[in-house]
Amino acid sequence: MKMMTVRLMKFPYPYRAAVTICSDIDGTSFENFMIIHEFLNSGKETVLGRGLNLPIGDSFWMYDMDGNPDAAFSYFEGYTAKESKYAPYIRDFIKAGVIDVMHSYGNFSEHNKFSREHAIRAINELDRHSIKLGVWTNHGGLTNVQNLGANSVGYGDVPQSDYYHADLLLEYGVKFYWDSELSLHTNVGQDASSRYGDAYWHSTLYGTPIEYMKYSLKGLLSYADELQQIISSRKLIAGKRFNSLENELIIEEQLRDGSAIHRFKRFGQGRYDWSDDLPRLVNIAFLDKLVEKRGYSIVYIHLGDRKIKSDTRPLSRSTVDAFTLLADYYQLGKVWVSNTSTILRYNFIRKNLEWCTRIVDDTLIIDINGLKSPHKDFVVTSDDIQGISFLCLEGCANIVVQLNNQVQKDIIEYSDNTGRRIITVPNRDIEWPLI
Ligand SMILES: [Zn+2]
């Protein structure tokens, strides 16, 4: 009998790292959203240049009021149940994957505006249109009582609260959430090896000598702080010290009502979260470091919110250039780019995949049997295994991938430059839904 060595690859072949832009919708007009995403998601000639065909998604709000701070377009008019003129577009964008994140239910900028009724209405409306979203990011400050998690200022997952809605949200299908700046990291590459300095003096975020010195000092002080706290239990510096041993992209945890959820990390910094900051976040140093570390990065930004208000273009020239650079790395097969929900789903499925191999006659069969414990109840579909890739070090005449004993028909086989065979389940593209 032939010996067969098969490895589950870290990223969809041929990529060596994964990145997405996870933008909060604050301050984005519908007109700018259309211009930005036609440029990102289509291959058409647009006002920002030739479209990049980049599968990058975005977030949205069900509720917002004209005149609110950071107002954007929303599904309903104000906080009412009346559908806005944007609702049909939002539905089409969600179905296409151009929108894949709920940036909470909405922009509740005043006290006592959000209620559980808003959550019920939003979820019923999405369900009525068979629209599923799996990712939630918290938004805003104290008035956004809908926010989730012990690190937020909200009560959305506190069962005793009038604002409780996490039961509805998780039953609807949200599996991943981002809570607060404590889940915002400055080191490049999650699910990759990391050293303490990566969050400070080795971070690609700090380009100028002053920033470099400032954040190096912050790193050193944070380190000293730990010693100081041990001695006197007093803190020298605000914030949490970076722990290089806790660098997972996704953390399994419980909300305050005891329900299981996955919290994810984003890359960035609260000071550098405007659209104009994208070149600071995504540049050659960042992308090369991400490839070198073979890491994941979910980049935190507000793509539709310009820092330089005198410039009325939807994106600055240098932000357009940063996206063009990202498209180059993607097209060269170095960095996998997709929307947030796809990257999170792939990471979760790959990490927990239960699979084995067997040889029948001259055929290697790779059997995927669902997920490992404690996720055995998760029903894995062919959609869920998109991107999953196996490296086969020795050959059989045929290689077959089976999911729950069903042969997967659309797999692709490659051979690399050393003749090794790679089997991959292709990712489905995000297509710009408008003509
Ligand atoms: Zn926000």
Boltz pocket constraint, residues with backbone or C-beta under 6 A from the ligand:
constraints:
  - pocket:
      binder: B
      contacts: [[A, 24], [A, 25], [A, 26], [A, 103], [A, 138], [A, 139], [A, 140]]
      max_distance: 6.0
